Amino acid sequence: MTATSADPLSVSETRRWAMLGVSTFAQAAGVVANNGVAYLIPTLHRHDGYSLSTAGAIAAAPSFGVMAALVAWGWLADHRGERLVLLCGAVATAAFSAAAALTHGVALLWVFLFLGGAASAAANSASGRVVVGWFPPHRRGLAMGIRQMGQPMGMAIAALSIALVAAHHGVHAALWVPAVGSLVAAAAVALVVLDPPRPPKKAGSAPNPYRQDSFLARIHGVSVLLVVPQFVIATFMLLWLTDSRGWSTGAAGALVAAANILGAFGRIAVGHLSDLAGNRMGPLRWVAVAACAVMVLLGITAGLDWVVAVPLIVLASVLTVADNGLAFTAVAERAGPFWSGRALGLQNTAQFLTAAAAAPIGGLAIAHIGYAWTYVLTGVLPMLAVGLVPVGGERRVS
């Protein structure tokens, strides 16, 4: 069956899980195209002779593209369906990645990487709605937790493929990795994904959910507050282990990889917990409380140079990503079938912008007040998020 939509009763359970798998893979392919360019920096600098600042600017191009296109892809998903958005985004990502692989010159390379990043944003805005649209409320948390594994999966694929190909065959050869991956994702979407069912759209039947109440805005705010400790840990964990704890780069890298794997399964576990609890906001507040506590404890133990700080930073890396699936699911559910694309686009845009600022600000804080105080002060943000979680505004979804 390759139609773009279907009667929910005619879609088997196997097909639903297949669509989840393809949506997750499409997200991973987009992550390879977006984040994987960072693994080109060593080759750009050491082999091609670019300065670190130029190499960094090239690596940042896809991220700027993602931020510029998230809401636009969401609008298209709301009006034309998720399957079309996923298909067009994957095909365009493959085309722009191939163009980048074939081009020469920094300016054109930057432009094609920017456009490839913009195309890859389609998976962020559309794949979440596929999950929410095809899974019942009591399974959405688990399903979205699995879908959120696309991020660490994509990072792992990029680390294993792009870095290796670039080191042995050069930057342009490595750029064929996201091109091929996105083309495979496009084929899988065309064969498997169906648009989730939508009620008939009538005049006045799709009011702007942002004008109804502050529920969505508060979730966006909570996610922004929680993404700061997430990226402070993700950015500086390796450096802290090597500089402050005296670990070798190999051992520290292995622990960081293990923490990312645990974080991926943590998202699934928290999503399943929300299914069992029958709501998303209660578990989201529990995650915020736990993140606050572990960041403060991490700061205290790091300042005292206690060995327990090492397992605490692993726990922090798990807890600070656990909210992503919950917030994503809640946003899609509350926004509804005609606004979820734009709402998810806004959710991701806010997180991307905050993450972009978190790394340099975190580095500045570490340079002036040290790791311990940076961790403690970062832990204040989840505490603010606890009060912002709209627990009382959550309503039963169907």
Salt bridges, closest charged atoms under 4 A:
GLU13 OE2 - ARG139 NH1 2.11
ASP48 OD1 - HIS47 ND1 2.82
ASP78 OD2 - ARG342 NE 2.75
GLU82 OE2 - ARG129 NE 3.59
GLU82 OE2 - ARG198 NH2 2.68
ASP213 OD2 - ARG334 NH2 2.80
ASP275 OD1 - ARG280 NH1 2.86
ASP305 OD1 - ARG245 NH1 2.81
GLU333 OE2 - ARG140 NH1 3.11
GLU333 OE2 - ARG280 NH2 2.89
